[in-house]
Amino acid sequence: MSSDLPFHNMCLLTCVGVAAIAGFYLGRGARKIKLPSILGYMLVGIIFGPSLLNMFNESALERLSFITQIALGFVAFSIGSELSLSSLKRLGPGIISIILAESFAAFIVVSIAVYLLTRDLPVAIVFGAVAPASAPAGTVAVIREYKAKGSLTKALYAVVGFDDGLAIIIFGFAAAVAKTLLIHQAGGQSGGFASVIAAPAGEIALSLIVGGIIGFVFCLMVRKLHNPGDIIIVVFGAILLGTGLSARWNLSLILTNMVIGFTLANTRREALVHRVTSPIMDFMPLMFVLFFCLAGAHMQLSALPKLGLLGGIYIIARTVGLVGGARLGAMVGHVEPKIKKYIGLGILSQAGVAIGLSLIIKHEFEALSTEYNLPYAAGIGASVLTTITATCVFFEIVGPILTKIALKKAGEIPAEN
């Protein structure tokens, strides 16, 4: 039987199909032992990935990266559609204080802990710079799976939605400081602090602008649509557009697509927002199966033995910083008790964004090493990438479990779940 697809692409599609089915059933198995389904999905990815069967090798994962990007686009859009300003006002200014406190606390606590271990300020600052980045997909997947509803759920949507933007800002400043310190150690002249932080600031600003423009046009297009099939086509197109432009212009696809959903939630009536978002609920489980299978395939089990003392310190310090910072922010913001007690447990997941930031560190520090004859800088970049990759395996497994525990203790998971 002839086909236009090359044989290796046919094999890749076969693997994706098998992984989706296997992930579905292992996800159901995880539910039966009171664990989030996404752990079953990730287990399939680990089995199929380079760590074991190598059916999804690095080349295959590169070709399938568009699936991960589309899934993240849907996650970001769904977060934005939950962030109506009226509901955020009801939660109060405490949400802002939580976002600020948990992000800066993670940066400060990790930086101090790593410095006490290494006595190396640039290394400490770089690890601290990566710590605030979270993985909203894990938190949102648990919320959707267990149909959680309530004030803690709303607060989690807001925190995981907005803290990535703040994390990028913190990273831009901190990485600039670390690079300046290394350059001065080498006796060279840096390009200036402002020039280094201009890139992340521009990335965030342009992400918000592009997302706002697409969101405005999207709202005009869907306002007269009633058929769920028609709506999902327009939603899919808007998310693909936002994701594609983000990739083309090196923007944050999470922020861009979140602003599209945010524009919908805050410029249209609640009935229209519900009409647009309802069809997505039927589509999201497939996105989660594919996304977390591929996320599992990216996990290198061989990296775990390399964790060592530095990785252990990073895990402990990041956990203390996020949980403690969230609680401090909640106390300052006077939020309700269950948010104060449990929100820190729901924001620990860390994956794609953190690994992306560590890759930036690796590339920029390698360039620094060549330009200023600093082989030590290249070593820092390699160390950050290895450690963050290994610790993300831990956080992606533990994070969803703790999110479920938090939602259950807060009484926001319905009894039937």
N, C-alpha and C positions, 0 to 999 in steps of 0.2 A: 504494500500500500504506500503510494507516494505521499509526500508531505512537503510543504514549503519550509517547515521548521528543521533546522539541523538536528541530527540525532542527539547531540549532547543537550540541546534545549528541551527535546522531548523527554529525556531522562530527568532533567531538572524539574520539569512540570510534574512528572510522575512522582518524584520525591516530595514536592510540595503537596500534592494531593494525598499521598500516604501520610505525611506529617500532619496535615489538617485533620484527617480522620482519627489517627492515633492520638493526637493532642486532645481531640474532643472526648474520647473515651477515657484517657488518663486524667483529664480534667474532672470527669464525672467520678472517677475513682478517688481523686483527691477530696472531692466534696463529701464522699461517704465516710472519710476519716476526719471530717471537720476541718479540712484545710482549703484555702482558696483554690479555685480551678486553675489559676494561672501557673501554679507550681507544677501541675501536671503538664501544661503546655510547654513550660521551660524544660522539663525533664525530657520530653520528646526531642526538643531542639538539642539538648546536650548529647543525647544518644546519637542523633543523626549528624551532629557537628564534628569538627576536627578532633575533639577530645576522644571520641570513640569510633563510630562507623565511618566518619569522614564523607558521608553522602553529600553534606553541605560543606564543601571545602571553601577556602578563602575566595577563590575565583567565583564560585557559585553564589556566595553571600554578597559579593560585590554586585553581581548581576541582579540579585533579588533585593537590593537596598531600597528600590523604589517602593516596595511593599511596606517596609518599615516607615518610610517617609509619609506615605499616604495614611497609614494607621495613626501615626503621631498627629497628622493634620486633623483627622476625625476626633481624636482625643482632645486636642486643643480647642477645636470648634465647640465640642460638647461642654468643655469647661467654661468657655466664654458665654455660651447660651444660658448658663446657670447663674451668671454674675450680673443680675439686674441691680441697678443702683439702689432701688427701693429696698431689696432684700439685704444688701450690704449695709444700708443705713440702719435697718432693724438690728443687724448684728452689732452695729456701733463702731466707734473708732478703735475699739480693741483689736479688730482684725489687722489694721495698719500697724499697730504696735507689736502684734504677734509676728507679722512678716518681717518687720525691721529687726526685732530682737532675736528671732531664731536665726536669721541669715548672718547678722553681725556676730552673734555669739558663737556660731559654728566656725566662722573665720578666725575669731580671736582665740577661742579655746584650742583649736587645732594648731594654730600658729605657735602658741605658747608651749603646748605639749611637745610638738616636733622640735622646737628650739631647745627645750630642756633635754631632749634625747640626743640631738645632733650638735648642738651649739653652733649651728650654721643658720644665720638669719635669712639669706635668700631662699634656702631650701624650706625653712619653716613658713615663710610668706607664701611660697608657691603652693604648698600643700593646703594652707589655709584658704588660698584663693579658690581652690576646687571644691572645698567642703560644702559651701551653701547650695550648690547645684543639686536639684532633686530630679526624680523620675515620675512625673505626674501620671503616666500610663498605669503604673502599678496601683496607685491609690484609686484612680478612677475606675479601673477594672473591678476592684473589690466592691466599691460603692454600687456599681451597676449590677454586679453578680448577685449581691444580697439585697438589692432594691432598698438601700438605706435611705432614710429620710429624717430630717430634723436639723436643728441648729448646728450641731457638730459637723454634719455632712456638708451643709452650706459653707461653714467655716473652712473645711478641708478643701473644697473646690476653690475658694478664694485664695487660700495660702499657696497651694501647689500651682495655681494659675499664675499668680503674680511674683512668687519668689524666684522663678527662673530669670525674670527680667532683672531683678535686683542682684541675683547671683552673677549675671553677666557684667553688670556695672562694677561690682566688687572685684571680680576677676580682672577687669580691665585696669583698674587702679592698682591692685596688688601686684599683678604681673609687671606693670610698668615700674613699680618700686623695686621689685626683685631684679629686673634687668639693669636698672640704673645702678644698684648696689654692686652687681657683678662687673659692670663696665668700669666703675670707679675703682674697684679692686684691681682691675687690670691696668689702671692708669689711663684709660681712654676717656673720650667725651661722649656722653649720651646725646641722643637726638632731641632731648627735651621731654619733660614729663607730659606736657599738653599734647605733643604730637603722638605719643604712644597711646594715650587714652582716647584720642579722637576716633579711632576705628570702632571700638565697642559702643561709644556714645552714638556715633552715626548709624551703626547697625540697629540699635534699639529704636532710634527716632524714625528711621526709614521703614522698619518693620511695622510700627504703629501707623504710619501714613498709608502704606500699601494696604494693610489690613482694613483700615478705615474706608478707603476708596472702594475696595472690593466689597466690603460689607454694605456700603451704601447702595451700590448697584445691585447687589444680591437681594437686598430688602425690596427694592422696586420690582424685581423679577418675580419674587415668590408671593407678593401680596394678593394676587388674584388666582393663585393656584390652589386647588382643593384635592386633586387626585394624589394619593401618597406616592404613586409611581412617578408622576411628573415632578413632585417635590424632591425626591431622592436624586433624580437626574441633575437638577439645578444645584442641589447641595453638593453632590459629588463633583460637579464641574467647578464650583466656586472653591472647594478645598484643593482640587488639583491645580487650579490657577494660583492660589495663594502659596501652595507648596512649591510649585514650579518656579515662580518668581523669586521665592526665598532662596532656592538652590542656585538660581542664575545670578542673583545679586548678593549672595553670601549673607542673607538675612536670617533672623531667628524664625524658623517655620512655626514654632510653638506660639510665639508672640503674634505673628501675622495672622494665623488661623484663629487664635483666641480672640483677637480684635474683631474678626468677621462675626463670630458668634456673639460677642459682647455688643456689637452694633445692632444686631437683630434683637437681642434681649432688652435693649434700652431705647429703641426707636419705634418699636411696634407693640401692639397690644398683646396681652398675655395669651389670648386665644390663638393669634397667628403664630406666636412663638411655639406654643404647644403643637399646633398643626404641622409646623416645620420640623420640630425635633422628634416627634413621635415615630415617624418612619425610620429614623436613624437608629432607634433602640433595637429594631429587628435586624439591623445591619451590623451593629457594633460587635456582637459575639464573634462573628467571623473575623473581623479586624483584630480582635484580641487573641484569637487562636493563632492566626498567622504571625502577628507581631511578637508574641511571647515565645512561639516556637523558634523564630529567627533570633530573638534575643538570647534564648538558651543556646543556640548554635554558636553564637559569638563568644560564649563563655568558655574560657580556656581553663579546664580543670588543672592543667599542668602549672598554671600560675599560682595556685593556692599554696603549694609548698614554699613559694618565694615570698609569702607574706612577711614572715619574720617579725621582729619586734616593732619595726617601723609601721607595718601594716596593722598590727594589733593596737598600737598607740593611736593610729589614725581612726580606726573603728570606734574605740572607746571615746576618744576626744570628740569626734563628730557627733556621736550619739548624745553625749553629755551636753554639747553645745546646742544641738537642735532641740532636744527635749527640755533642757533647762532654760534656754532662751525663749522657747514658746511659752513656757509656764510664766516666766518673768514678764513677758509682753502681755500675757493674759491678765496677770495681776495688775499691771499698770493700767491696762485698758478696761478693767472692771467688767470682764465678760462673765457669762454665767458659769457656774461651777463645773459642769461636765465638760465644757470646752477647755477650761483651764486645766482640768485633770488629764484629759485624754488626747488633745490635739497633737502633742508632741510625738505620740506613738504612730500617728498616721502619716508622717512626712519624712520617714527615714529612707524610703526607697531611693536608690541612686544608680543610674546606668548611663544612657546615651549621651546626655549633655556633659556629664562629668568626664567621660572618656573622650568626648570631642574636645573639651578644654585641655585635657592632659596631652592630647595629640598636638594642639596648638603650642603648648609649652615645649614639647619635644622638638617640633620643627623650628620654633623661634630660638630656642637655646642652642640647637645645632648650628644655626646660622650665626649666632653670637659667638660660638666656639671658633668658627672659621674666621670671622671678621676680626676678632680681637685676640686670637690665639689663646683661647680659654677651653682646653679639653675638658676641664672640670664642669663647664656649663652643659656640655653634651651629656655627661654622666648624670647630671641632675634631671634632665629631660627624660632620659631612659628610665631612671628610678621612679619618677612620678608616674609615667605611663604604666609600668609594671605593677606598681603598688595599687594604683587606682583601679586598674583592670581586675586585679585579684579581689580587692575589697568590694567592688560592685557585685561580684558573685554573692558575697555574704549579704549585702544590703538588699539585693533583689529577691533573695529567698526569705530573709527575716522581715523585710519591710511590709509585704502584703499580709503576713500572718499577724503582725502587730496592728496593722490597720483594722483587720477584722475584729481583733480583741477589743480595740478602742471603741469601734462602732457598737459592738455587742454590749460592752459595759455601760455605754451611754444610752442603751435602750433604743437605738435607731435602726436595728435590723428587725424586720417583722418576724413574728413568731413562726410563720411557716417556713422561714429560711434558716 
